[in-house]
Amino acid sequence: MTATPRPLVAGNWKMNGLREDGVALARAIAESRRAAGEVRCEVLICPPATLLQAVADAIAGSAVVLGAQDCHAEAGGAHTGDVSAEMLADLGCRYVIVGHSERRAGHGESSALVRRKAEAAHRAGLAAIVCLGESAAERDAGATVETVSRQFAQSMPEAANSADTVLAYEPVWAIGSGRTPTPGQIAEVHGHLRALLVARYGGDGRTMRILYGGSVKAENASALFAAAEVDGALVGGASLEAAEFMAIVRAKG
Ligand code: PGA
């Protein structure tokens, strides 16, 4: 028998928030998580790098976990403007998102680089949330499974287990657009990713969490979570409002 993985709902704040509102949002989420009581779901927030320390302080002692949105592939050195996984771990981060489509598209990040970043996260003791997903053109061309398979093969670290790696399926066309795949379409991709995980990592692949991301809101969360093999969500816009974000957490239960 395989243990069911603990669900994860992660908030990706992207490049949003100054100190005052970031701290207020983190406090509100921590308070709401406390009030929610028995929720099995793990709650993670990933603020911009500038807010990591302030948010770490704001959620200290709560069940809310801290993560970052990106890291460099090296542990340190001459990389102006970059932040290493070790630095994030030093601030109290437990997770780091790697390979988000906004970094793949906006910063030209290749799957090979994403893989190195995931391995850097592991070396620093962080869990990596590895993102992948097809563009609108790839879906329209019927190339969704082919695209995510290629990204999976090239982006996932050589060694991974269910504690140190999370996979996030985020169709590019669903991010920030208000559009989502149907639960059936999500189940199809997640089922395929599950098979790839098991083929590559054996038993650990069975319990590794697969998140769905892209326009998850309080109003559609229950329907999206009902799809097979959806172990949680990576939430952008709807994670910037505590009540909305926590409604998504409660929908996962
Ligand atoms: P969204 O973003 O929820 O605003 O669509 C999701 C993401 O990019 O992780």
Boltz pocket constraint, residues with backbone or C-beta under 6 A from the ligand:
constraints:
  - pocket:
      binder: B
      contacts: [[A, 12], [A, 170], [A, 174], [A, 175], [A, 176], [A, 177], [A, 213], [A, 214], [A, 215], [A, 216], [A, 234], [A, 235], [A, 236], [A, 237], [A, 238]]
      max_distance: 6.0
